[in-house]
Amino acid sequence: MKNKNMKVSIEMMGNEPSPVSGMTDEAQYEDESTMNEMAPKGKFTPKGLGPLVKNTNIMLPLFGQTPDYPMIAEEVNQLPTDFFRILSMFKAAVDDAITEEIVGADMAIDFNTLKDDTSLMLLAGKLNQLAKNKDFKKFLKEPPKNETKATEAGEEGGMPEEEMSSVNADKLMMGRM
């Protein structure tokens, strides 16, 4: 028996954006926009960018990433946002290492000083020193202190994971990359 009133509806995934993917796209756009606004601006040429990219590629494996950031062959007025994102990851780890007294405060990365090729080369030198620093490399392999404390709290009957505030969860997830 055929029912002439029966309708078949087939929804194809990917034809229309889901509300979740829309929120993800919006969050990515906002993140990209924020990173673009924060990225250092100045007169940057391949002379200063070359050593910085080279030493960035030396540092990337310490963070579990492939050392394949491409050389920047032209003069730019602002660091590319994807490159700045990588440098921000390095800065967060260095800040943590300074707090834990693994490296000295002289290794701090200050994006406000990046204005020209000389400042890029100084940062490249710091990255080179960090890449060779055995204590810093060991520090990167250890779990972050806040992650260790959260694990211990959970084992000792601390706050259940599902009750963790979203702010704390974000901090935990963003730890060291």
N, C-alpha and C positions, 0 to 999 in steps of 0.2 A: 504494500500500500504506500502510495506517495501522498505526502501532505503538501498541497500547493501553497499553503500559507507559511511553511517553514522557510526561514531565511538563514543562510549561512554567512557568517561574518568571519572574515579572516583578517587579522591584524598583522601587518608586517613590522617586525622590529627594525628600527633604524630609519623608517620613513618620516616619523615625526619625533622630535626630541621629547624625551620624557621630562617630567618636572624635575627629577633628580639630576639629569644631565644638564638641564638648564641652570640649576643652582651651582653645579660644578663649574660650568663654563663661566658663570658670573663671578664665582670666587677666584677662578684662575685669572680672569680679566682684572679683578681688583688687585690681586697679588702682583700681577705683571705691572700694573699701573703704579702701585706703591714702589716696587723695585726700581722702576724707571725714574720715578721722582727722586729716590734716594741715591741713585747711582752718581758717583763723582763726575763732575764736569770740569773741563779744562782743555788745554791744548795737548793732545796725546798723539804722538807719531809712532811709526813702527820702531824707531830707535829705542823708545822707552817701553813700548808694548811688547816687543819681541822677548826681552829677558823676563818680563813678568809672565807672559804666556808660557815660556819655556819652564820656568820654575813652578808655575801652577801645575803644569803637566807632571812635574816631578812629585808634587805633593798629592795629586789625586789618588794614586794607589794607596796611600796611607788612610784614605777615607773610603776605600773599597770601590773606587771608580776607575774607569779606564782613562789613561793619560792621552786623550785625543782631542783636546781643545785646539781648534785651528788657529794658526797665526793670523793676526790682524794686519793686513798689508797696507791699509790706507790710514790717513790722519783722521781722527775722530774727536768730536767735542765732548763726548760722554762715553763712559765705559758701557759696553753692551750689557743689557740686563741679565742675560744668561751668564756672562762672565762675572758680573757683580754678584750674582747669586752664589757662585762658587767661592768668591773671595769672602762673602759674608759667612759662609760655612766655616772657612778657615778662621775668620775673626772670632766666631763663637767658640771654637775649640781652643784658640790661643787665649781668649779671655778666661776660659775655665782652667787652663793650664797655669795661667798667672795666679788665679785665685788659689789654686792648690799648691802654689810655689814650685811648680815643675820647671817653669822658665821664668826669667826675669821680666819685670815691667817694661824693660827696653824693647821687648819683642812685641809689644802691643801693636795692633793694627788700627790706625786712625784714618778713616776714609776722608775726614775733613782736610787732611794734609795732601790728598791726591789732587794736584792741580796741573802738573806738567810732567815731562819725561824724567826729570831728576827724581821727583817723588815716586814715580813708578819704579825706577831702578832701585831706589832705597827699599821699597816694599819687596821687590824681587830678591834683593839680598837677604832680607829677613826670612822669606820663604825658603831660600836655599839653606840658611842656617837651621831653620826648623826641620827641614827634611833630613838633615844630617844628625839632629839631636836625638840621641838614644833614649833619653828620659821622656822626651815629647812623644816619640814613636811608641814607647811602652805605654804611656798615658792614653794614647788614642786606642790602644787595643783593650784597655780595661773598660768595664761598664761604667757609665757615669755614676757619680756618688748618689745623686737623687734617685737613680734607677735602682741601685743597690738598697737604699733605704726603703723605697716603696716595696720591693720584693720582701725585705725583712718584715716590714709592717704587715704585709699580707699573710706571711707565714705565722706571725705571732697573734693573729686574730685581730689585726687592724681593720681599717675600713675595707669592706668588700669592694671588689673592682667595679661592680655595677653602680655603686654609690659614689664613686669618685667624681668630683666636680669636673665639668668639661674643661675648665681652666687648668686644673691639675693634670688632667689627661693630656691636654695639648702640650703642656710643659714637658711631661714625661716622654711623649712621642717625639718632640722636637729635639730633645737631648743633644747629644753629639751625633752628627751624621757621618 
